[in-house]
Amino acid sequence: MTVLALRIFYVLGGLLAVWAVILAALGLSSARFPGGHGGQRVVLAISIALVAGAIGSAIVTSKTEKSEQPGINAPGTVHK
């Protein structure tokens, strides 16, 4: 599950970065972007979905990721 969650994070994070570049290009090229209340809602909905997905997959990845160092995940280990 860790590898799948990590891949999902990379995909959603990459999509979010591409979405940001697209929004910047559209916003700079057109003074009327996004065109009205309907366009604003669509842009907002896509942005919220991508951000929530990237954050959620990062949380899942951090909870399922295990360290490669011996003793880090051992119960009763004291960290200094």
C-alpha positions, 0 to 999 in steps of 0.5 A: 500500500505504501508504494501505491499511496506514494504514486498517488501523491506524486500523480496528484502533486504533479497534477496540482503543479500543472493546474497551477501553471495552466491557471497562471497562463490563462490568467495572464493571457486573458483579462476575463478569465475565468469568465463569470461565476460558473467559471469561478466555481469550476476553477475553485472546485478543481483546485480544492479537489487537487489540493485535498487529494495531494494533502490526503495522499501525503498524510496516508503516505506518511502514516504507512511509510516505514524507515529503512534504518534498523531500530527506528520502528522498534517498540520501546526505542528511545529517540535522542 
